[in-house]
Amino acid sequence: MSAIAAPLDDSVPFSRIAAFMVMVVGMFMAILDIQIVSASLAEIQAGLSASSDEISWVQTSYLIAEVIMIPLSGMLARILSTRVLFTLAAAGFTLASALCATASSINEMIVYRAIQGFVGGGMIPSVFAAAFTLFPPSKRSVISPLIGLVATLAPTIGPTIGGYLSHAMSWHWLFLVNVPVGILVSVAAWNLIDFDKPDWSLFSHFDWFGLAAMAAFLGSLEYVLEEGPRNDWLDDRTVFALAGVTLIGGLGFFYRCFTAREPIVDLTAFANRNFVLGSLFSFVMGVGLYGLTYIYPVYLSSIRGYDSLMIGETMFVSGLAMFFTAPIAGILSARMDLRLMMVMGFVCFAVGTWLMTGITHDWDFRELFIPQILRGVGLMLSMVPINNIALGTLPPQKMKGASGLYNLTRNLGGAVGLAVINTILTDRTVLHYSRLSDAVAWGHPAAEERMASMSQSLDAAGLDGSMAAISNMARIVQREAHVMAFSDVFLVLTVLFALLAMLVIFIQKPGKAPSGSGGH
């Protein structure tokens, strides 16, 4: 099969532009739905009578299924063609969204979300592959910011849209909102996409063992990263067992990648130095993108007591910053060294997280405003050049497989980031609680004075002053320990992005992208 043909000049037919925009909308839906439920889990939990342990699987099942499909999509696009794969993915995603809205139990919801994540994952890499093969390098100052904006904006505003829908209507609309858009995308994709032709002969060499090994490897890895922080990692039997499955599945997967006639995932793109570094940066950007989209709502709900709508309104600042920075990032990407642009983005991100290290229990919209703007600006300034550096110099015949790998690194970065963040929050909260407890123990004049004051006030209110004061002090200590743990997380992220800025020196200055079509 021929790869998606690259144009010989700078003109791009309107029909292909229209087809690409349809694909972008589909990708937006698939990425949005990762986080659209994050601010509304309490409402879904109440509606489905789920336990606190079960409700987390509304997100986990989606992520596990999606992370399996993303690298698989390259092979499927070669077999089926972009048109068939994208149309099936969009239609399946729409149907699964409707099923999620009709779920009457948590088990049904988990199954439907897994289906939604799996088929939705087929839309994401297709857009990146099309962006870097359909359009000439001269158009990248427009196309790269567009896909970068969608990839970063969708998960960022997910809690905002989800919070509004569940607050104004009901949690069912988190999924129903996809249905009319999904139908339009499915119909338009079938009628507009004509980039390539299917190669059904590849199906006779399909590596089923490689697929099983990859599913075991990535699915188990995602589970371990999601559940490990909540269950003391390898002390939990299930986590321990699946860690073993991850190891065995990973060995089998990589063995088949190098020995199968048509491997499920083509790893040869990693021979390109810039693709390797771009994927590494994408991995770390996944930590920042998904990690901060997670940690802000956790702080606002657990410390500030915000509901889903208030969380969404607060988080919207980053989305606005990304939206207004996208055209600036496009202009800069055409006029300056992409490596310098990446450094600017990483520094913005690092400064934003460094400002958050001073967080206290009374920080509100005003205190979070500047850090969120820096986060949004930093994401766009770094994501656009990372996309160009990782994918912009690969030959067209490598693009479908490379796009799946590149998007996989971002999702895995998010999974690893969430695992590390949750582990730090848990461990550091325990440490800070222990230290603060010692500081407010009897024998410390300031602590005794505060306890006496609280006890006197509570006595006047007709309560048992001494016991109530001890209870209040314990809650205060727990709250402050939790806030100090948040500060530690932001400090770790600051160091991470400062180090990333230093790694830019190892990137080769990107040259012009290869043109023309290649064959498999």
C-alpha positions as CSV (number, residue, x, y, z in Angstrom):
1,M,0.0,0.0,0.0
2,S,1.2,3.5,-0.7
3,A,1.6,5.8,2.3
4,I,-0.5,9.0,2.4
5,A,0.9,11.0,-0.5
6,A,2.6,14.2,0.3
7,P,1.8,17.1,-2.0
8,L,4.4,18.1,-4.5
9,D,3.8,21.8,-4.0
10,D,2.3,24.0,-1.3
11,S,-1.3,23.7,-2.5
12,V,-3.7,21.5,-0.6
13,P,-7.1,20.7,-2.0
14,F,-10.0,22.0,0.0
15,S,-11.6,18.6,0.2
16,R,-8.5,17.3,2.1
17,I,-8.5,20.4,4.4
18,A,-12.2,19.7,5.2
19,A,-11.4,16.0,5.8
20,F,-8.6,16.9,8.1
21,M,-10.8,19.3,10.1
22,V,-13.4,16.5,10.5
23,M,-10.6,14.3,11.9
24,V,-9.5,17.0,14.3
25,V,-13.0,17.2,15.7
26,G,-13.1,13.5,16.2
27,M,-9.7,13.6,18.0
28,F,-10.9,16.4,20.2
29,M,-13.9,14.2,21.4
30,A,-11.6,11.2,22.1
31,I,-9.1,13.2,24.1
32,L,-11.8,15.3,25.9
33,D,-13.5,12.2,27.2
34,I,-10.4,11.2,29.2
35,Q,-11.0,14.1,31.6
36,I,-14.6,15.1,31.1
37,V,-15.7,12.8,33.9
38,S,-12.9,13.9,36.4
39,A,-14.8,16.7,38.0
40,S,-18.1,14.8,38.0
41,L,-17.2,11.4,39.5
42,A,-19.2,12.1,42.7
43,E,-22.4,12.6,40.6
44,I,-21.8,9.5,38.6
45,Q,-21.0,7.5,41.8
46,A,-24.3,8.6,43.3
47,G,-26.2,7.9,40.2
48,L,-24.9,4.4,39.8
49,S,-24.7,3.6,43.6
50,A,-21.0,2.8,43.2
51,S,-18.3,2.5,45.9
52,S,-15.4,4.9,46.1
53,D,-13.1,2.1,44.9
54,E,-15.3,1.3,41.9
55,I,-15.9,4.8,40.6
56,S,-12.2,5.4,39.7
57,W,-12.6,2.7,37.1
58,V,-14.8,5.1,35.1
59,Q,-11.5,6.7,34.1
60,T,-9.2,3.8,34.4
61,S,-11.1,1.5,32.0
62,Y,-11.1,4.2,29.4
63,L,-7.3,4.8,29.7
64,I,-6.4,1.1,29.7
65,A,-8.4,0.5,26.5
66,E,-7.2,3.6,24.8
67,V,-3.5,3.0,25.5
68,I,-3.8,-0.4,23.8
69,M,-5.5,1.0,20.7
70,I,-3.2,3.9,20.1
71,P,-0.1,2.0,19.0
72,L,-2.3,-0.6,17.2
73,S,-3.9,2.1,15.1
74,G,-0.9,2.4,12.8
75,M,-1.2,-1.3,11.6
76,L,-5.0,-1.0,11.4
77,A,-4.7,2.1,9.2
78,R,-2.4,0.3,6.8
79,I,-4.8,-2.7,6.6
80,L,-8.1,-0.8,6.5
81,S,-7.1,2.6,5.2
82,T,-7.5,5.9,7.1
83,R,-11.0,6.3,5.8
84,V,-12.4,3.0,7.1
85,L,-10.5,3.1,10.4
86,F,-11.5,6.6,11.3
87,T,-15.1,6.1,10.3
88,L,-15.4,2.9,12.3
89,A,-13.6,4.5,15.3
90,A,-15.9,7.6,15.2
91,A,-19.1,5.5,14.8
92,G,-18.0,3.1,17.6
93,F,-17.1,6.0,19.9
94,T,-20.6,7.6,19.3
95,L,-22.4,4.3,20.0
96,A,-20.3,3.7,23.1
97,S,-21.0,7.2,24.3
98,A,-24.8,6.6,24.0
99,L,-24.4,3.3,25.9
100,C,-22.5,5.1,28.7
101,A,-25.4,7.5,29.1
102,T,-27.8,4.6,29.5
103,A,-25.6,2.6,32.0
104,S,-27.6,1.5,35.1
105,S,-24.8,0.0,37.1
106,I,-21.1,0.6,37.6
107,N,-20.2,-2.6,35.9
108,E,-22.1,-1.6,32.7
109,M,-20.4,1.8,32.8
110,I,-16.9,0.3,33.1
111,V,-17.5,-2.0,30.1
112,Y,-19.0,0.8,28.0
113,R,-16.2,3.2,28.9
114,A,-13.6,0.6,28.0
115,I,-15.2,0.2,24.5
116,Q,-15.4,4.0,24.2
117,G,-11.7,4.4,25.0
118,F,-10.6,1.6,22.7
119,V,-12.4,2.8,19.6
120,G,-11.7,6.4,20.4
121,G,-8.0,5.7,20.6
122,G,-8.1,4.9,16.9
123,M,-8.8,8.5,16.0
124,I,-5.9,10.2,17.7
125,P,-2.8,9.0,15.9
126,S,-4.6,9.2,12.5
127,V,-4.8,13.0,12.9
128,F,-1.1,13.4,13.7
129,A,-0.1,11.1,10.7
130,A,-2.4,13.1,8.4
131,A,-1.1,16.5,9.6
132,F,2.6,15.6,8.8
133,T,1.9,13.9,5.4
134,L,-1.0,15.8,3.8
135,F,0.5,19.3,4.4
136,P,3.8,20.6,3.2
137,P,6.3,22.1,5.7
138,S,5.3,25.6,4.8
139,K,1.8,24.9,6.4
140,R,3.1,23.6,9.7
141,S,3.0,27.0,11.4
142,V,-0.8,26.6,11.1
143,I,-1.3,22.8,11.3
144,S,1.0,22.0,14.2
145,P,-0.4,24.6,16.6
146,L,-3.9,23.3,15.7
147,I,-3.3,19.7,16.6
148,G,-1.1,20.8,19.6
149,L,-4.0,23.0,20.8
150,V,-6.5,20.1,20.5
151,A,-4.2,17.6,22.2
152,T,-3.6,19.9,25.2
153,L,-6.8,21.9,25.4
154,A,-9.2,18.9,25.3
155,P,-7.9,17.3,28.6
156,T,-7.5,20.8,30.2
157,I,-11.0,22.0,29.6
158,G,-12.5,18.5,30.2
159,P,-13.2,19.2,33.9
160,T,-14.7,22.6,32.9
161,I,-17.1,21.1,30.3
162,G,-17.9,18.1,32.5
163,G,-18.6,20.2,35.6
164,Y,-20.9,22.5,33.7
165,L,-22.9,19.7,32.0
166,S,-23.3,17.7,35.2
167,H,-24.3,20.8,37.2
168,A,-26.7,22.3,34.7
169,M,-28.3,19.0,33.5
170,S,-27.1,15.6,34.7
171,W,-24.0,13.4,34.4
172,H,-25.7,11.5,31.5
173,W,-24.9,14.6,29.3
174,L,-21.2,14.0,29.7
175,F,-21.7,11.3,27.2
176,L,-24.8,12.3,25.3
177,V,-23.0,15.5,24.1
178,N,-20.9,13.2,21.9
179,V,-23.8,11.7,20.0
180,P,-24.8,14.4,17.5
181,V,-21.2,15.5,16.9
182,G,-20.1,11.8,16.6
183,I,-22.8,11.1,14.0
184,L,-21.7,14.1,11.9
185,V,-18.0,13.2,12.2
186,S,-18.7,9.6,11.1
187,V,-20.7,10.6,8.0
188,A,-18.3,13.3,7.0
189,A,-15.2,11.1,7.5
190,W,-16.7,8.4,5.3
191,N,-17.5,10.9,2.5
192,L,-14.4,13.1,2.7
193,I,-11.3,11.1,3.7
194,D,-9.5,9.7,0.6
195,F,-5.9,9.8,1.7
196,D,-4.9,6.2,1.0
197,K,-6.0,2.8,0.0
198,P,-6.4,-0.4,2.2
199,D,-3.9,-3.2,2.0
200,W,-5.8,-6.3,2.9
201,S,-2.9,-8.5,2.2
202,L,-1.3,-7.4,5.5
203,F,-4.1,-9.1,7.4
204,S,-2.8,-12.5,6.4
205,H,0.4,-11.7,8.2
206,F,-1.3,-10.1,11.2
207,D,0.7,-10.8,14.4
208,W,-2.0,-12.1,16.8
209,F,0.7,-13.2,19.4
210,G,2.2,-9.7,19.2
211,L,-1.2,-8.1,19.7
212,A,-1.9,-10.3,22.8
213,A,1.5,-9.5,24.2
214,M,1.0,-5.8,23.6
215,A,-2.4,-5.8,25.2
216,A,-1.0,-7.7,28.3
217,F,2.0,-5.3,28.5
218,L,0.2,-2.0,28.1
219,G,-3.1,-2.9,29.8
220,S,-1.3,-4.4,32.9
221,L,1.1,-1.4,33.0
222,E,-1.7,1.1,33.0
223,Y,-3.5,-0.9,35.8
224,V,-0.3,-1.0,37.9
225,L,0.2,2.7,37.5
226,E,-3.4,3.6,38.2
227,E,-4.0,1.3,41.2
228,G,-0.4,1.0,42.6
229,P,-0.5,4.3,44.6
230,R,-3.8,3.4,46.2
231,N,-2.8,-0.1,47.2
232,D,0.8,0.1,48.4
233,W,2.2,-1.0,45.1
234,L,3.6,-4.5,45.1
235,D,2.2,-5.2,48.6
236,D,-1.2,-5.7,46.8
237,R,-1.6,-9.1,45.3
238,T,-3.4,-7.9,42.2
239,V,-0.9,-5.2,41.5
240,F,2.0,-7.6,42.1
241,A,0.5,-10.2,39.7
242,L,-0.1,-7.7,37.0
243,A,3.4,-6.2,37.4
244,G,4.6,-9.7,36.5
245,V,2.2,-9.8,33.5
246,T,3.6,-6.4,32.4
247,L,7.1,-7.8,32.4
248,I,6.3,-11.0,30.6
249,G,4.0,-9.2,28.1
250,G,6.6,-6.5,27.5
251,L,9.3,-9.1,26.7
252,G,6.9,-10.9,24.3
253,F,5.8,-7.7,22.7
254,F,9.4,-6.4,22.0
255,Y,10.5,-9.9,20.8
256,R,7.7,-9.9,18.2
257,C,8.4,-6.3,17.2
258,F,11.9,-7.4,16.0
259,T,11.0,-10.9,14.7
260,A,7.5,-10.8,13.2
261,R,7.1,-10.3,9.4
262,E,4.6,-7.5,10.0
263,P,5.0,-6.4,13.6
264,I,2.0,-4.9,15.3
265,V,4.1,-1.8,16.1
266,D,6.9,-0.6,13.8
267,L,9.7,0.6,16.1
268,T,12.1,1.6,13.4
269,A,11.1,5.3,13.8
270,F,13.3,5.2,17.0
271,A,16.3,5.1,14.7
272,N,15.6,8.8,14.2
273,R,17.4,10.7,17.0
274,N,14.9,13.6,17.0
275,F,12.0,11.2,17.2
276,V,13.5,9.6,20.2
277,L,14.1,12.9,22.0
278,G,10.7,14.2,20.8
279,S,9.0,11.1,22.3
280,L,10.9,11.6,25.5
281,F,9.7,15.2,25.7
282,S,6.2,14.1,24.8
283,F,6.4,11.6,27.7
284,V,7.3,14.4,30.2
285,M,4.7,16.8,28.7
286,G,2.2,14.0,29.4
287,V,3.2,14.3,33.1
288,G,2.7,18.0,33.1
289,L,-0.5,17.9,31.0
290,Y,-2.4,15.1,32.8
291,G,-0.7,15.5,36.1
292,L,-1.7,19.1,36.6
293,T,-5.1,18.6,35.1
294,Y,-5.5,16.1,38.0
295,I,-3.8,17.8,40.9
296,Y,-5.6,21.2,40.6
297,P,-9.1,19.6,41.0
298,V,-7.9,17.4,43.8
299,Y,-6.6,20.5,45.7
300,L,-9.7,22.5,45.0
301,S,-12.1,19.7,46.1
302,S,-10.2,18.3,49.1
303,I,-8.8,21.6,50.5
304,R,-11.2,24.3,49.3
305,G,-14.4,22.2,49.1
306,Y,-15.2,23.2,45.5
307,D,-18.0,21.5,43.6
308,S,-17.6,20.3,40.0
309,L,-18.8,23.6,38.5
310,M,-16.5,25.7,40.6
311,I,-13.5,23.5,39.7
312,G,-14.4,23.8,36.0
313,E,-14.6,27.6,36.2
314,T,-11.2,27.8,37.9
315,M,-9.5,25.4,35.5
316,F,-10.8,27.3,32.5
317,V,-8.0,29.8,32.8
318,S,-5.4,27.4,31.4
319,G,-7.6,26.6,28.5
320,L,-8.0,30.3,27.6
321,A,-4.2,30.8,27.8
322,M,-3.7,27.8,25.4
323,F,-6.2,29.1,23.0
324,F,-4.7,32.6,22.7
325,T,-1.1,31.3,22.7
326,A,-1.7,28.8,19.8
327,P,-1.5,31.4,17.0
328,I,1.6,33.0,18.6
329,A,3.2,29.5,18.8
330,G,2.5,29.0,15.1
331,I,4.1,32.3,14.2
332,L,7.1,31.6,16.4
333,S,7.6,28.1,15.0
334,A,8.0,29.5,11.5
335,R,10.5,32.2,12.6
336,M,12.7,30.9,15.3
337,D,14.8,27.9,16.2
338,L,12.4,25.2,17.5
339,R,14.8,24.3,20.2
340,L,14.8,27.8,21.7
341,M,11.0,27.8,21.5
342,M,10.9,24.6,23.5
343,V,13.2,26.1,26.2
344,M,10.8,29.0,26.4
345,G,7.9,26.7,27.0
346,F,9.7,24.5,29.6
347,V,10.8,27.6,31.5
348,C,7.2,29.0,31.5
349,F,6.0,25.6,32.8
350,A,8.8,25.5,35.5
351,V,8.1,29.0,36.7
352,G,4.4,28.3,36.9
353,T,4.9,25.2,39.1
354,W,7.6,26.9,41.1
355,L,5.0,29.7,42.0
356,M,2.7,26.9,43.2
357,T,5.3,25.6,45.8
358,G,4.1,28.5,48.0
359,I,0.6,27.1,48.1
360,T,-1.5,27.4,51.3
361,H,-4.9,26.2,52.3
362,D,-6.6,29.5,51.4
363,W,-5.3,29.8,47.9
364,D,-8.1,30.6,45.5
365,F,-8.8,31.6,41.9
366,R,-6.7,34.8,42.3
367,E,-3.5,32.9,43.5
368,L,-3.9,30.2,40.9
369,F,-4.5,32.6,38.1
370,I,-0.8,33.4,37.1
371,P,0.4,29.8,37.5
372,Q,-2.4,28.5,35.3
373,I,-1.6,31.1,32.6
374,L,2.0,30.1,32.7
375,R,1.0,26.5,32.4
376,G,-1.2,27.1,29.4
377,V,1.4,29.3,27.6
378,G,4.2,26.8,28.4
379,L,2.2,23.8,27.1
380,M,1.6,25.5,23.7
381,L,5.1,26.9,23.3
382,S,6.6,23.5,23.9
383,M,4.0,21.1,22.3
384,V,4.2,22.8,18.9
385,P,8.0,22.4,18.4
386,I,7.9,18.9,20.0
387,N,5.4,17.8,17.4
388,N,7.5,19.2,14.6
389,I,10.8,17.8,15.9
390,A,9.4,14.3,16.6
391,L,7.4,13.8,13.4
392,G,8.5,16.6,11.0
393,T,11.5,14.8,9.6
394,L,10.2,11.3,9.3
395,P,9.5,9.8,5.8
396,P,5.7,9.4,5.0
397,Q,5.9,5.6,5.1
398,K,6.9,5.7,8.7
399,M,4.3,8.2,9.8
400,K,1.4,6.0,10.7
401,G,3.3,3.8,13.1
402,A,5.4,6.7,14.5
403,S,2.3,8.7,15.2
404,G,0.9,5.9,17.3
405,L,4.1,5.6,19.2
406,Y,4.4,9.3,19.7
407,N,0.9,9.6,21.1
408,L,1.4,6.5,23.3
409,T,4.4,8.2,25.0
410,R,2.2,11.2,26.0
411,N,-0.5,8.9,27.5
412,L,2.1,6.8,29.3
413,G,3.7,9.9,30.6
414,G,0.4,11.0,32.0
415,A,-0.1,7.5,33.6
416,V,3.3,7.5,35.1
417,G,2.9,11.1,36.2
418,L,-0.4,10.4,38.0
419,A,1.2,7.4,39.7
420,V,4.2,9.4,41.0
421,I,2.0,12.4,42.0
422,N,-0.4,10.2,44.0
423,T,2.5,8.4,45.6
424,I,4.2,11.7,46.6
425,L,0.9,13.1,47.9
426,T,0.3,10.0,50.1
427,D,3.8,9.5,51.4
428,R,4.6,13.2,52.0
429,T,1.2,13.8,53.7
430,V,2.0,11.1,56.2
431,L,5.5,12.5,56.8
432,H,4.3,16.1,57.2
433,Y,1.5,15.0,59.5
434,S,4.0,13.2,61.7
435,R,6.2,16.3,61.9
436,L,3.3,18.7,62.4
437,S,1.9,16.5,65.1
438,D,5.1,16.7,67.0
439,A,5.1,20.5,66.7
440,V,1.6,20.8,68.2
441,A,2.1,18.3,71.0
442,W,1.6,19.3,74.6
443,G,4.6,21.2,76.0
444,H,4.7,23.6,73.1
445,P,3.5,27.0,74.4
446,A,2.0,28.2,71.0
447,A,0.1,24.9,70.6
448,E,-1.2,24.9,74.1
449,E,-2.3,28.6,73.8
450,R,-4.2,27.8,70.5
451,M,-5.9,24.7,72.1
452,A,-6.9,26.7,75.1
453,S,-8.4,29.4,72.9
454,M,-10.4,26.9,70.8
455,S,-11.5,25.1,73.9
456,Q,-12.8,28.3,75.5
457,S,-14.7,29.2,72.3
458,L,-16.3,25.8,72.0
459,D,-17.2,25.7,75.7
460,A,-19.1,29.0,75.2
461,A,-21.0,27.3,72.3
462,G,-22.2,24.5,74.7
463,L,-19.8,21.8,73.4
464,D,-17.2,19.7,75.2
465,G,-14.5,22.2,74.6
466,S,-11.4,20.0,75.2
467,M,-12.5,17.1,73.0
468,A,-13.8,19.3,70.2
469,A,-10.6,21.4,70.3
470,I,-8.4,18.2,69.9
471,S,-10.6,17.1,67.0
472,N,-10.3,20.5,65.3
473,M,-6.6,20.6,65.8
474,A,-6.2,17.1,64.2
475,R,-8.2,18.3,61.2
476,I,-6.1,21.4,60.9
477,V,-2.9,19.4,61.1
478,Q,-4.2,16.9,58.5
479,R,-5.2,19.7,56.1
480,E,-1.8,21.5,56.5
481,A,0.1,18.2,55.9
482,H,-1.9,17.7,52.8
483,V,-1.2,21.2,51.5
484,M,2.5,20.8,52.2
485,A,2.4,17.5,50.2
486,F,0.9,19.5,47.2
487,S,3.8,21.9,47.5
488,D,6.3,19.0,47.3
489,V,4.6,17.8,44.1
490,F,4.9,21.2,42.5
491,L,8.6,21.3,43.5
492,V,9.3,18.0,41.8
493,L,7.5,19.2,38.6
494,T,9.6,22.4,38.7
495,V,12.8,20.4,38.8
496,L,11.6,18.0,36.1
497,F,10.8,20.8,33.6
498,A,14.0,22.7,34.4
499,L,16.0,19.5,33.6
500,L,14.0,19.1,30.4
501,A,15.0,22.6,29.3
502,M,18.6,21.5,29.6
503,L,18.1,18.4,27.5
504,V,17.2,20.5,24.5
505,I,20.9,20.9,23.7
506,F,21.0,17.3,22.5
507,I,18.4,17.8,19.8
508,Q,19.7,18.2,16.2
509,K,18.5,21.3,14.5
510,P,15.5,20.1,12.4
511,G,16.0,20.1,8.7
512,K,13.3,19.9,6.0
513,A,10.9,17.1,6.1
514,P,11.2,14.3,3.5
515,S,8.7,14.7,0.7
516,G,7.0,12.3,-1.7
517,S,5.3,9.0,-0.9
518,G,6.7,5.8,0.1
519,G,5.5,2.3,0.1
520,H,5.3,-0.4,2.7
